[in-house]
Amino acid sequence: MNRSTYSRFVTVGLSGSRNEFRPDYVPSDNIQSEIDSALSANYDSISISLANERWKTRWQKMCLSGPQTPPNYSDSLQGQRSPARIKLENTASGLFKAPSDHKDAEIEMEAELWRAGGGFQRDEVNIMRNDQAEHVIGFISDWLELDSQIEGVRYDSEIALRQELQYASYLGISNVILPPPRRGQEITTYARAVKDCLTSSAVSPYMSLSVRIPVCDIPPEDGNAAKGVSDYEDELSATWQMWNTIRMVCGPTQRVSVALDLTPALPASSGVLARWSAEHVQHLILPATTFIPNGKGYPVLPKLTQGFFLHNLGGELAYIQYVRHLEKTSPFNVARDAPDGLTVESFGRGYEDYLQAPLQPLMDNLASMTYEVFEKDPVKYRQYEQQSSDPISRIICVAGAGRGPIVSNCIRAVERSGRDARIYAIEKNPSAFVTYVFSAYCKTPLLIKHRLQGRKAREWPDFVHIKFGDMRTVQLPEPVDILVSELLGSFGDNELSPECLDGAMLNTWGQAEGISIPASYTAYLAPISASRLYNDPSGLLRETKGAETPYVVMLHAINTLSGDEEDKHPRCGPKIQDCWTFEHPRKIVLDPQGELPVNLLAVLYKDVGITTHPERMEQVSPNMLSWFPIFFPFKEPLYLPSNSELDVYMWRLSDTQKVWYEWMGESFLPCVVAGSSATLPSPAKSNTLGISLGNQFLPSPMLDAPSGWGQPRSDSYFSAEGERELRVKIGQTALHNPGGRSSWIGL
């Protein structure tokens, strides 16, 4: 959920008043004054229904006047037939003529002409000037039933929807809010109607459609005390399931978003609310009932909701002031607006959820701007300097010196220790020898271009020696005690630090074993949902090559799917799991395990480290800027019900020319089968899994698994009660990037 895209609008209702739930009619000559008033009150825009009650009355007369349509069709839809239709005929003059014996011939004639391509009448619309469209968010009529069980009502609602969208396109309105779906069992029909509007030539391709969706569904009070927590959360999440169907039917697109309706009381379940954090939420719809007055009478919010609501005390300006206050004081915005700019949020501003290809510093020579970005990170170099002064050593080699920042760190560490030492700096990029020098006493670069040799002559002492070449093959005049490198990537090893450091150690250490900085690094994984990444306008993830390429991303609008209740689900492990670890000097190779890659943790030396692990970063290396997490996409996302299990397989492969990753995933749903551990089911009464068909209980793969399942077990396990526990596969991805066909790192 991208908070930076929220719009602040006031809804114009009856008689020009501001009323959230009745945006039905405003005289057209009052629209401009309402816009001016809203802008002066620090709102961004106004929202208003495109059409008014007159349009609703005419539509009902045309479409609901058939003799077979019940008066209160919204309350009695089950089993009803469609509104009556009449057959139209052509006359000699080319005009339509209705049969003379039909009671409502004129009304039916009007209805059929409208269905053939009619439009609004002047007094049926609230806005008629396109110069006002810039500050207007349009509400589509909320009485339209795109998911009605009556075919005729559904058909005419779709025609009315296209008519209103066509009119909004004509005015140049860029965003409209669609009425909420009413019936979960008919949500596919609703979604198909929205998809049809996206492909209609009458609707502007620059118009975005926001579907009004309640934040959760309120389960009926049926007195069923037997329901568990999981069942209750399933009911609360029904609205998200509806949105998920709409999104899947419409496909990856930036034009369809959520107008999240916060009218229902927010549930205490964090899982229900967390699902929306990864969705494309364009608007928040705020009722007037949840604000509560503080001690001074100003509207404030309950801690649970933390949303934006209205209250009848304090005046209108108090509400918008509070909304602005919440925006400015949110942890993300405070960090993003840090005056020194030395926070991840400030450093990555504008790059939230932006796909970037990882660097290949071994195969490519990096640009000067790339070095400059890395050198803005004070945390990483402070950690490197701290570890460089600890070991008792005399010969230090900096492998991959770049423009020299780590060399300077090593010099300060040596001078602080008071030891005699020699430092060798190895760099293969010839262009990195030409750079700007940053003075230690000023914040602006000295505009003096020079080579690293010149920097050595001006700044560095005589014990620094520069060598040009590949660290894997360059020859030094003496063995070194410490090998220092910053070849770590977002996934730890994705810039080929294992291959480079192993080769460098053979050439620089000689017979004795020295110290490597970093000493080890671990890649960590977690599954996420990120609809904004999949809806990227570039369409990268919709092509095979793009979907089989890992990306460096400042993850923002995501939802981490793995649970953090490891004690209840020990089979699945912690929320963020380790994938593999590399140690230098090489001692052991760990088997890969875990979910999807996200972060890295590197131990530089002893207790000094750097990490992007979200749960450890504040303790190990807070506000480190050099790395964003890496993102491995699935081309076809997996559907994961609550308490389901995800197995992810990750391979790191190589040949003589390149290194590449391959990955795939499988999803499972735990189930329990009643039976005896002493006897196997007979073949005549079992399926291919050997499950007794007479006693099996296999939940639907589209339903959440009962809470508490997922205990340690094999794929087939008999419990003490004689119940057989199984894992039923409900989904699987293709193998991504086989043979490195789409992405690889060159050796």
C-alpha positions in Angstrom: 0.0 0.0 0.0 1.8 3.1 -1.2 1.0 5.9 1.2 2.5 8.5 -1.1 -0.4 8.0 -3.6 -3.3 8.7 -1.2 -5.5 11.5 -2.3 -7.1 13.9 0.1 -10.6 14.8 -1.1 -13.8 16.0 0.3 -17.1 14.5 -0.9 -19.7 16.9 -2.2 -23.2 15.8 -1.3 -26.8 17.1 -1.4 -27.4 20.8 -1.5 -23.6 21.4 -1.8 -23.0 20.0 1.7 -20.0 17.8 2.5 -21.4 14.3 3.3 -19.5 11.2 2.7 -22.3 8.8 2.1 -24.6 10.9 -0.2 -22.6 12.2 -3.2 -25.9 12.2 -5.1 -26.6 15.7 -6.4 -25.0 19.1 -6.6 -26.2 21.9 -8.9 -23.7 22.4 -11.6 -23.3 26.1 -10.9 -22.0 25.2 -7.4 -19.2 22.8 -8.5 -16.6 25.5 -9.0 -17.3 27.1 -5.6 -17.0 23.7 -4.0 -13.6 23.1 -5.7 -12.3 26.5 -4.6 -13.5 25.9 -1.1 -11.9 22.5 -0.9 -8.5 23.7 -2.3 -8.4 26.6 0.1 -9.0 24.1 3.0 -5.9 22.2 1.8 -7.7 19.3 0.2 -6.5 18.1 -3.2 -9.8 17.6 -4.9 -13.5 17.0 -4.5 -15.4 13.8 -5.2 -18.8 13.7 -6.6 -21.2 11.4 -8.3 -21.1 11.9 -12.0 -24.9 11.4 -12.3 -27.7 12.2 -9.9 -31.1 10.9 -8.8 -32.8 11.9 -12.0 -30.6 9.5 -13.9 -31.4 6.7 -11.4 -35.1 7.4 -11.7 -35.0 7.2 -15.6 -32.9 4.1 -15.5 -35.2 2.3 -13.1 -38.2 3.3 -15.3 -36.5 1.9 -18.4 -34.9 -1.2 -17.0 -37.1 -2.3 -14.0 -40.6 -1.6 -15.2 -41.1 -5.0 -16.7 -44.0 -7.0 -15.2 -41.8 -9.8 -14.1 -39.4 -7.6 -12.1 -40.2 -7.4 -8.3 -40.6 -3.8 -6.9 -37.8 -4.4 -4.4 -35.5 -6.3 -6.7 -32.4 -5.7 -4.6 -34.0 -7.5 -1.7 -35.6 -10.4 -3.5 -33.3 -11.5 -6.3 -33.2 -15.3 -5.8 -35.2 -17.1 -8.3 -36.5 -14.0 -10.2 -36.5 -13.8 -13.9 -35.1 -11.0 -16.1 -37.1 -7.8 -16.8 -39.3 -8.2 -19.9 -38.0 -7.4 -23.3 -39.9 -6.7 -26.5 -39.0 -7.4 -30.1 -38.4 -4.3 -32.2 -39.2 -4.0 -35.8 -38.0 -1.8 -38.7 -40.5 0.4 -40.5 -40.3 1.7 -44.1 -38.9 4.9 -42.8 -36.1 3.1 -40.9 -37.5 3.8 -37.4 -38.1 1.3 -34.7 -41.7 0.4 -33.9 -42.9 -1.5 -30.8 -45.8 -3.9 -31.0 -49.0 -1.9 -30.3 -50.4 -4.4 -27.9 -47.6 -4.1 -25.3 -48.7 -2.2 -22.2 -45.4 -0.3 -21.8 -44.5 0.1 -25.4 -43.2 3.6 -25.1 -41.0 2.8 -22.1 -39.7 -0.3 -23.8 -39.0 1.7 -26.9 -37.0 4.3 -24.9 -35.1 1.5 -23.1 -34.1 -0.3 -26.3 -33.0 2.9 -28.0 -30.9 3.7 -24.9 -29.4 0.2 -25.0 -28.5 0.8 -28.6 -26.4 3.8 -27.7 -28.2 6.4 -25.8 -26.7 8.9 -23.4 -27.5 11.3 -20.5 -30.0 14.1 -20.5 -28.7 17.4 -19.4 -30.3 17.5 -16.0 -29.1 14.0 -15.1 -25.4 14.8 -14.6 -23.7 16.8 -11.9 -20.7 18.1 -13.8 -20.6 19.5 -17.4 -17.4 21.5 -17.6 -14.1 19.8 -18.5 -12.1 22.6 -17.0 -13.2 21.3 -13.6 -12.2 17.7 -14.2 -8.6 18.2 -12.9 -9.9 18.6 -9.3 -12.7 16.0 -9.5 -12.8 12.3 -8.5 -15.9 10.8 -10.0 -18.2 8.3 -8.2 -20.0 5.9 -10.5 -23.6 5.4 -9.4 -23.5 3.1 -6.4 -26.9 1.6 -7.2 -25.6 -0.3 -10.2 -25.5 -4.0 -9.7 -22.8 -5.5 -11.9 -23.1 -8.7 -10.0 -26.9 -9.0 -9.9 -28.4 -12.5 -10.0 -31.0 -11.1 -12.4 -29.5 -11.2 -15.9 -31.4 -8.2 -17.2 -30.4 -6.0 -14.3 -26.8 -7.1 -14.7 -26.8 -6.4 -18.4 -28.4 -3.0 -18.1 -26.0 -2.1 -15.2 -23.1 -2.8 -17.4 -24.5 -0.6 -20.1 -25.0 2.2 -17.6 -21.5 1.7 -16.3 -19.9 2.1 -19.7 -22.1 5.2 -20.3 -20.9 6.9 -17.1 -17.2 6.0 -17.9 -17.6 7.3 -21.4 -18.9 10.6 -20.1 -16.1 10.8 -17.6 -13.6 10.2 -20.4 -15.2 13.0 -22.4 -14.8 15.4 -19.5 -11.2 14.3 -19.0 -11.7 12.9 -15.5 -8.6 10.8 -14.7 -9.9 8.6 -11.9 -13.3 7.2 -11.0 -14.5 5.1 -8.1 -16.7 2.1 -9.0 -19.5 0.8 -6.8 -18.5 -2.0 -4.5 -19.4 -5.6 -5.4 -22.4 -6.8 -3.5 -22.3 -10.6 -3.8 -19.2 -12.7 -3.4 -20.6 -15.6 -5.3 -21.1 -13.4 -8.4 -17.7 -11.6 -8.1 -16.4 -13.1 -11.3 -19.3 -11.5 -13.2 -18.4 -8.1 -11.6 -14.7 -8.6 -12.5 -15.6 -9.4 -16.1 -17.6 -6.2 -16.4 -14.6 -4.2 -15.1 -12.2 -5.9 -17.5 -14.7 -5.1 -20.4 -14.4 -1.4 -19.5 -10.6 -1.5 -19.6 -10.7 -2.8 -23.1 -13.5 -0.6 -24.4 -12.6 2.0 -27.0 -15.1 4.4 -25.5 -13.2 4.6 -22.2 -10.0 6.6 -22.1 -6.8 4.5 -21.7 -5.6 7.2 -19.4 -8.5 6.8 -16.9 -7.9 4.6 -13.8 -10.7 2.7 -12.1 -10.7 2.3 -8.4 -13.0 -0.4 -7.0 -14.6 0.4 -3.7 -13.9 -2.5 -1.4 -14.6 -2.7 2.4 -11.4 -3.3 4.4 -13.1 -6.5 5.8 -16.3 -8.3 5.8 -18.4 -8.4 9.0 -19.5 -12.0 9.7 -23.2 -12.5 10.5 -24.1 -12.9 14.1 -25.5 -16.4 13.8 -24.5 -17.5 17.2 -22.1 -20.2 15.9 -19.7 -20.5 18.8 -18.0 -23.5 17.3 -16.1 -21.4 14.8 -12.4 -21.1 15.3 -10.1 -18.2 14.9 -9.1 -19.3 11.4 -12.7 -19.5 10.3 -13.4 -16.0 11.7 -10.4 -14.6 9.8 -11.5 -16.3 6.6 -14.9 -14.4 6.8 -13.1 -11.1 7.6 -10.8 -11.6 4.6 -13.7 -12.3 2.2 -13.5 -8.7 0.7 -9.8 -9.2 0.0 -10.7 -12.5 -1.8 -13.2 -10.5 -3.9 -10.5 -7.9 -4.8 -8.0 -10.7 -5.6 -10.5 -12.2 -8.1 -11.0 -8.7 -9.8 -7.2 -8.3 -10.0 -6.7 -11.7 -11.5 -9.4 -11.3 -14.1 -8.2 -7.8 -15.1 -4.6 -8.9 -15.3 -1.5 -6.9 -14.5 -2.4 -3.2 -15.0 -1.8 0.1 -13.3 -5.3 1.2 -14.3 -7.2 -0.8 -11.7 -6.8 0.0 -8.0 -8.5 -0.2 -4.6 -10.6 2.5 -3.0 -10.3 1.0 0.5 -13.5 1.6 2.5 -12.7 1.9 6.2 -16.4 2.0 7.3 -16.4 -1.4 9.0 -14.7 -1.5 12.4 -11.2 -2.6 11.9 -10.5 -6.1 13.2 -7.8 -6.9 15.7 -6.4 -9.5 13.4 -3.1 -8.2 11.9 -3.2 -10.8 9.2 -6.5 -9.5 7.8 -5.2 -5.9 7.6 -1.7 -6.9 6.4 -3.1 -8.3 3.2 -3.9 -4.8 2.0 -0.4 -3.5 2.6 0.8 -5.1 -0.7 -2.1 -3.9 -2.8 -2.5 -1.0 -5.1 -4.6 1.2 -2.8 -5.3 4.5 -4.5 -7.9 6.0 -2.1 -9.0 5.6 1.5 -12.7 6.2 2.0 -13.2 7.6 5.5 -16.5 7.5 7.4 -17.5 10.1 10.0 -18.1 7.8 12.9 -14.7 6.6 14.1 -13.0 9.9 15.0 -13.1 10.4 18.8 -12.5 13.8 20.5 -9.4 14.2 22.5 -9.2 16.2 25.7 -9.4 19.5 23.8 -12.2 18.5 21.5 -10.1 17.9 18.4 -10.7 14.7 16.4 -8.2 11.9 17.0 -8.2 8.2 16.0 -8.3 5.0 18.0 -5.0 3.2 18.1 -6.5 0.2 16.3 -7.7 2.0 13.3 -4.9 4.5 12.6 -6.8 5.6 9.6 -8.4 8.8 8.5 -11.9 9.5 9.8 -14.2 12.4 10.5 -15.9 13.6 13.7 -18.5 16.2 14.4 -16.3 18.4 16.6 -13.4 20.7 15.8 -14.5 21.9 12.3 -13.4 20.8 8.9 -9.9 22.2 9.1 -9.2 20.1 12.2 -9.8 17.0 10.2 -7.5 17.8 7.3 -4.9 19.1 9.8 -4.9 15.8 11.6 -4.6 13.9 8.3 -1.5 16.1 7.4 -0.1 15.5 10.8 -0.4 11.7 10.4 1.4 11.9 7.1 4.2 14.1 8.3 4.8 12.1 11.5 4.6 8.6 10.0 7.9 6.7 10.6 8.5 6.3 6.9 8.0 10.0 6.0 10.1 11.2 9.0 13.0 8.9 7.9 12.5 10.0 4.2 12.7 13.7 5.1 15.8 13.3 7.4 17.8 16.6 7.1 21.1 14.8 6.7 19.7 12.4 4.1 21.5 9.5 5.8 18.5 7.2 6.0 17.5 4.4 3.7 14.2 6.0 3.1 15.8 9.4 2.2 18.6 7.7 0.1 16.1 5.6 -1.9 13.5 8.3 -2.4 11.9 7.8 -5.8 13.1 4.2 -6.1 10.4 2.6 -4.0 9.3 -0.7 -5.7 11.5 0.2 -8.8 13.1 -2.8 -10.5 16.8 -2.5 -11.1 19.1 -5.1 -12.6 22.0 -6.1 -10.2 25.5 -4.9 -11.0 28.1 -7.1 -12.6 31.4 -5.5 -11.5 33.5 -8.5 -12.5 32.3 -8.5 -16.1 31.7 -4.8 -16.5 33.6 -1.7 -15.5 31.4 0.5 -13.2 30.6 4.1 -14.0 31.9 6.9 -11.8 28.3 7.8 -10.6 27.9 4.2 -9.4 31.0 4.5 -7.3 29.8 7.8 -6.0 26.4 6.3 -4.9 28.2 3.6 -2.9 30.6 6.1 -1.3 27.7 8.0 0.2 27.2 5.2 2.7 29.0 6.2 5.9 27.8 3.1 7.8 29.4 0.5 5.6 32.8 2.2 5.6 32.7 2.9 9.3 32.2 -0.9 9.9 35.0 -1.7 7.5 37.3 0.7 9.3 36.4 -0.7 12.7 37.3 -4.3 11.7 40.5 -3.3 9.8 42.1 -2.0 13.0 41.4 -5.1 15.1 43.6 -7.8 13.7 47.3 -7.7 14.6 48.8 -7.7 11.1 51.2 -5.9 8.9 50.3 -6.6 5.3 46.8 -5.6 4.0 45.4 -6.1 0.5 42.3 -4.2 -0.7 40.9 -6.3 -3.5 38.7 -4.1 -5.8 39.8 -0.7 -4.5 37.5 1.3 -6.8 38.1 5.0 -6.2 39.8 4.2 -2.9 37.3 4.7 0.0 38.2 1.4 1.8 41.9 2.1 1.2 41.4 5.4 3.2 39.6 3.4 5.9 42.5 1.0 6.2 45.0 3.9 6.4 43.1 5.5 9.3 42.9 2.1 11.0 46.6 1.5 10.7 47.5 5.0 11.8 45.2 4.7 14.8 46.8 1.3 15.8 50.3 2.7 15.6 51.7 -0.3 13.8 54.0 -0.5 10.9 52.0 -1.8 7.9 51.9 -2.0 4.1 48.7 -1.7 2.1 48.2 -3.1 -1.5 45.3 -1.7 -3.5 44.2 -3.8 -6.5 41.8 -2.5 -9.1 40.9 -3.8 -12.6 38.8 -0.8 -13.8 41.1 1.6 -15.7 38.5 4.4 -15.6 38.3 4.2 -11.8 41.8 5.7 -11.8 40.2 9.1 -12.8 38.0 10.5 -10.2 37.0 13.5 -8.0 38.7 13.8 -4.6 36.6 14.6 -1.6 38.4 16.6 1.0 38.1 15.4 4.6 37.5 19.0 5.6 34.7 20.1 3.2 31.5 18.7 2.0 31.9 19.6 -1.7 34.3 17.8 -4.1 37.5 19.4 -5.1 37.3 19.9 -8.8 40.8 18.4 -9.5 40.9 15.3 -11.7 43.7 13.0 -11.2 44.7 9.3 -11.2 44.8 7.0 -8.2 48.6 7.3 -8.5 48.1 11.1 -8.0 45.9 10.5 -5.0 48.6 8.3 -3.5 51.1 11.1 -4.0 48.9 13.8 -2.5 47.0 12.0 0.2 48.2 8.5 1.0 51.4 7.6 2.8 54.3 5.7 1.3 53.2 2.4 2.7 50.3 2.3 0.1 51.0 0.5 -3.1 48.7 0.4 -6.2 48.4 -2.6 -8.5 46.3 -2.8 -11.7 44.7 -6.1 -12.7 42.3 -8.8 -11.8 42.5 -9.8 -8.1 42.3 -13.5 -9.1 45.5 -13.3 -11.1 47.6 -10.3 -10.0 50.9 -11.1 -8.3 52.0 -9.3 -5.2 55.6 -9.2 -4.0 54.8 -10.7 -0.6 52.0 -12.7 1.2 49.3 -10.6 2.9 47.8 -11.0 6.3 44.4 -9.5 5.6 42.4 -9.5 2.4 39.7 -6.8 2.4 37.0 -6.7 -0.2 33.5 -5.1 -0.7 32.3 -7.4 -3.5 29.1 -8.3 -1.6 25.9 -8.0 -3.5 22.3 -7.8 -2.3 22.1 -11.6 -2.2 25.6 -11.9 -0.8 27.2 -13.9 -3.5 25.5 -12.5 -6.6 28.5 -10.3 -7.5 30.7 -13.5 -7.5 32.5 -12.8 -4.3 33.1 -16.5 -3.6 34.9 -17.0 -6.9 36.8 -13.8 -6.7 37.9 -14.1 -3.1 38.9 -17.8 -3.5 41.1 -16.8 -6.4 42.6 -13.8 -4.6 43.4 -15.8 -1.5 45.4 -18.3 -3.6 47.5 -15.5 -5.1 48.0 -13.3 -2.0 48.1 -15.5 1.1 50.9 -17.8 0.1 51.4 -20.9 2.3 50.0 -19.3 5.5 46.3 -18.8 6.0 45.3 -15.2 6.5 42.2 -13.3 7.5 39.4 -12.5 5.1 37.1 -9.4 5.5 34.3 -10.3 5.1 34.8 -13.6 6.9 31.3 -15.0 6.0 28.0 -13.9 4.5 24.5 -15.5 4.5 21.6 -14.9 2.2 18.1 -14.8 3.8 14.8 -15.6 2.2 11.1 -14.8 2.7 8.0 -15.0 0.5 6.2 -11.8 -0.3 3.3 -10.5 -2.3 3.9 -7.4 -4.3 1.2 -6.5 -6.8 2.8 -3.2 -7.6 5.9 -4.9 -8.9 3.8 -7.2 -11.1 1.8 -4.2 -12.4 5.0 -2.4 -13.4 4.2 -0.3 -16.5 7.3 -1.6 -18.2 5.8 -5.1 -18.2 9.2 -6.7 -17.3 7.7 -9.5 -15.3 5.2 -10.4 -17.9 7.9 -11.7 -20.3 9.9 -14.9 -19.8 13.3 -13.1 -19.7 12.0 -10.5 -17.2 10.3 -13.0 -14.9 13.5 -15.1 -14.8 15.8 -12.2 -13.7 16.5 -11.2 -10.1 16.1 -7.5 -9.4 17.5 -5.1 -6.8 14.5 -3.3 -5.3 13.8 -0.9 -2.4 10.7 -2.9 -1.3 7.9 -0.7 -0.1 4.4 -1.8 -0.9 4.8 -5.5 0.0 3.3 -8.0 2.4 5.6 -10.7 3.9 3.5 -13.9 3.7 5.5 -16.1 6.1 4.3 -16.3 9.7 6.3 -15.5 12.8 4.8 -18.1 15.1 7.7 -20.6 14.8 6.6 -22.4 18.0 3.2 -23.3 16.4 4.6 -24.2 13.0 8.1 -25.6 13.7 8.1 -27.4 10.3 8.1 -24.1 8.5 10.8 -22.4 10.5 11.2 -18.6 11.2 9.6 -15.8 9.2 12.9 -15.0 7.4 15.1 -18.0 6.8 18.7 -18.5 5.7 19.3 -19.9 2.2 23.1 -20.5 2.2 26.3 -19.3 3.8 29.8 -18.7 2.3 32.8 -18.6 4.6 36.4 -17.4 3.8 38.7 -19.1 4.0 36.4 -21.8 2.6 35.6 -24.5 5.2 32.1 -25.8 4.6 29.3 -25.4 2.1 25.8 -25.3 3.6 22.9 -27.0 1.9 20.3 -24.6 0.5 17.0 -24.2 2.4 14.2 -21.7 2.9 11.8 -19.5 1.0 12.3 -16.5 -1.3 15.5 -14.4 -1.2 15.4 -11.0 0.3 18.4 -9.9 2.4 22.0 -10.6 3.4 24.0 -10.7 6.6 27.8 -10.4 6.4 30.2 -11.0 9.3 33.2 -8.8 8.5 35.3 -9.9 11.4 34.4 -11.3 14.9 31.4 -9.2 16.1 31.5 -6.6 13.4 29.0 -7.0 10.6 26.7 -5.4 8.0 23.2 -6.5 7.1 20.0 -5.7 5.3 18.0 -8.3 7.3 14.9 -6.3 8.3 14.8 -7.7 11.9 18.5 -7.2 12.6 19.6 -4.2 10.6 18.9 -1.7 13.5 21.2 -3.7 15.8 24.0 -4.5 13.3 24.3 -1.7 10.8 21.4 0.9 11.1 20.8 3.2 8.1 23.2 1.4 5.8 22.6 2.6 2.3 24.7 0.4 0.0 22.2 -2.4 -0.6 18.6 -2.8 -1.3 17.1 -6.3 -1.1 17.0 -8.6 -4.1 13.8 -9.9 -5.6 13.3 -13.2 -7.3 9.9 -13.2 -9.1 7.6 -16.0 -9.9 6.2 -15.5 -13.4 2.9 -17.1 -12.3 2.2 -16.2 -8.7 1.1 -19.0 -6.3 -2.1 -18.8 -4.4 -1.3 -19.4 -0.7 -4.3 -19.9 1.8 -3.6 -19.2 5.4 -1.6 -21.9 7.2 -0.6 -23.4 3.9 3.1 -24.3 3.3 5.5 -23.1 0.7 8.6 -25.0 -0.4 11.1 -23.0 -2.5 14.1 -24.6 -4.2 17.1 -22.4 -5.0 20.2 -23.5 -7.0 23.4 -21.6 -7.6 25.1 -23.1 -10.7 28.1 -22.3 -12.8 30.2 -23.3 -15.8 33.4 -22.0 -17.2 31.9 -18.7 -18.3 29.1 -17.7 -16.0 27.2 -18.2 -12.7 23.4 -18.3 -12.6 20.5 -19.0 -10.2 17.5 -21.3 -10.8 14.5 -21.4 -8.6 11.0 -22.8 -8.3 8.2 -23.1 -5.7 5.6 -25.6 -4.5 2.6 -24.9 -2.3 0.9 -27.5 0.0 -2.2 -27.6 2.1 -2.1 -29.8 5.2 -4.9 -32.3 5.7 -5.9 -35.0 8.1 -7.3 -38.4 7.1 -9.0 -40.6 9.7 -7.6 -44.1 9.8 -5.6 -46.7 11.7 -1.8 -46.7 11.8 -1.9 -50.5 12.0 -3.5 -51.2 8.6 -3.3 -49.7 5.2 -6.4 -48.9 3.2 -7.3 -51.6 0.7 -6.4 -50.8 -3.0 -10.1 -51.1 -3.9 -11.1 -48.3 -1.6 -8.1 -46.0 -2.0 -6.9 -43.5 -4.5 -3.4 -43.1 -6.0 -2.2 -41.6 -2.8 -3.3 -44.6 -0.7 -5.9 -42.6 1.1 -9.0 -44.3 2.3 -11.8 -42.8 0.3 -14.4 -43.7 2.9 -12.9 -41.7 5.7 -10.8 -38.9 4.1 -11.3 -35.2 4.8 -9.5 -33.1 2.2 -10.2 -29.4 2.4 -10.5 -27.4 -0.8 -7.2 -26.0 -1.9 -8.9 -22.5 -2.2 -9.7 -22.5 1.5 -7.5 -21.6 4.4 -6.1 -24.6 6.4 -7.2 -24.9 10.0 -5.0 -23.0 12.4 -2.4 -25.2 14.2 -1.6 -27.5 11.3 1.9 -27.6 10.0 3.5 -29.5 12.9 6.7 -31.5 12.2 5.8 -34.5 10.1 6.7 -36.3 6.9 4.5 -36.1 3.9 2.5 -39.1 5.4 2.4 -39.4 9.2 0.2 -41.2 11.7 -0.6 -39.2 14.8 -1.2 -40.7 18.3 -4.9 -40.6 17.7 -4.6 -42.7 14.6 -5.2 -39.8 12.2 -3.0 -39.7 9.1 -1.6 -36.2 8.3 -0.7 -35.4 4.7 0.4 -32.5 2.6 -1.7 -32.0 -0.5 0.1 -30.1 -3.3 -2.1 -27.2 -4.5 0.3 -25.3 -6.7 3.7 -25.3 -8.4 5.7 -22.9 -10.5 7.8 -23.7 -13.5 11.6 -23.9 -13.1 12.8 -20.4 -13.6 16.0 -19.6 -15.6 17.1 -23.1 -16.5 20.6 -23.2 -17.8 20.9 -19.4 -17.1 18.9 -18.7 -20.3 17.5 -15.3 -19.1 20.0 -14.0 -16.4 23.5 -14.8 -15.4 26.7 -13.2 -14.0 29.7 -13.4 -16.2 33.0 -14.8 -15.0 
